[in-house]
Amino acid sequence: MEATGTDEVEKLKSKFMSAWHNMKYSWVLKTKTYFSRNSAVVLLGKCYCFKSDEPSELSPDGSCVDIVDKIISGNVEEFRKDFISRIWLTYREDFPQIKDSALTTDCGWGCTLRTGQMLLAQGLVLHFLGRGEREPKVLSNDHKEALKRDCDNSEMRDEVYHRKIISWFGDSPPSSFGLHQLIEYGKKSGKTAGDWYGPAVVAHILRKAVEEARDPELQGITIYVAQDCTVYSSDVVDRQCSSTGSEKADMKAVIILVPVRLGGERTNMDYLEFVKGILSLEYCVGVVGGKPKQSYYFAGFQDDSLIYMDPHYCQSFVDVSIKDFPLESFHCPSPKKMSFKNMDPSCTIGFYCRNMKDFERISEEITKKFQKVLTCPQILLAIQEMTEDMKTVLQLVTHECKLMEFCIYVVVQFACVEHVARMGSETPSVAIVS
């Protein structure tokens, strides 16, 4: 009887939290986000220019006609289609009770799990559907009959995989990457339902979830999580090569997750160009980050602002096991922007590699992106302050490393300890080692 009473109290708490978060975040969802016409907008490796190349038309009285209509007919509309076709995963309520708890909602604590889901969803979209944006009509159930009439096999395939990917993130125990499964994997990291999860912990939870997925469609993809911010090429190769019981080994696609810290207590603005460079790569599947205790899924930028999807809006449970389940709540109606300086320094960056050739290209591209960061005064000063022993270690490491710039970060991390304490920031010790 006592346990039943406790469950009822927890359910009441859950309903209160859902109502509170809807009141707190629903107005944010409905507010418009303004973009500059004079600056390019980048979304997961695609660049959009809102500025019209055509001269402005004039109205009869000589004033400029509202140029919005002209812009929307160009790249603004393409950007809108691209953004709205990304998979949006938010707080949900009234889903099946989470094991070993009375919780039927993740309001107030599950935001980083949701942003991690969005990053993984983008990786799966790249894997099964490619980077191209889909027309909004594919998101409509009414369009299914038209699809059948048109007999467009490619479009039908996209529709099937789009629904299948979303179903893997359903909020019920059978879903491979649903909240219930992620919480089970999080228990090995000492986390339980109701706890707050950090970006690094979520990276390892996602790796475990993909490893344990039993759907045959998911056997061709895996996740590699960087160890101490270092990506080892040999480990990535091991992840990509797997035995299927026969003599022939199959090559798997790999999602590489790199937990990093872009500063001390606050994000160091020197890394703005680095983050923008990462989000400009076609292989990037986004960044799990946000503000302190408030996670966002970063997918692009304009000028010094990051474009993100917010998981904090609480929506009703959708049963994805039902045929033709509604898709509208899995797509964000409008993008949001946040100044880079407000970003929490702790984040996880994701990349998708279909094969080793992709991995090599990513390594080359990231090396170029780091070159600007390597010239920042703090790193140059840290290198000058290196001891001879540290320089010897640097020489030994770079001897075995094709990408020397990355290895500098590994050693500089140790050289900067006292210097960073004075400056209040850290260097992101990211490395790719062969």
Secondary structure, DSSP 8 states (H G I E B T S, - for coil): -HHHHHHHHHHHHHHHHHHHHHHHHHHHHHS-----TTS-EEETTEEE--S-SS---B-TTSSB--THHHHIIIIIHHHHHHHHTS-----EES-S--TTS--SB-TTT-HHHHHHHHHHHHHHHHHHT-S----GGGG-TTHHHHHHHHT-HHHHHHHHHHHHHHHTT-SSTTSTTSHHHHHHHHGGGT--TTS---HHHHHHHHHHHHHH---GGGTTEEEEE-BTTEEEHHHHHHHHEEE-SSSSEEE-EEEEEEEEE-BSSSB-GGGHHHHHHHHTSTTEEEEEEEETTEEEEEEEEETTEEEEE---S-EE---TTSTT---GGGS-SS-EEEEGGGS-SEEEEEEEESSHHHHHHHHHHHHHHHHHHHTSHHHHHHHHT--HHHHHHHHHHHHT-S-HHHHHHHHHHHHTHHHHHHHT------EEE-
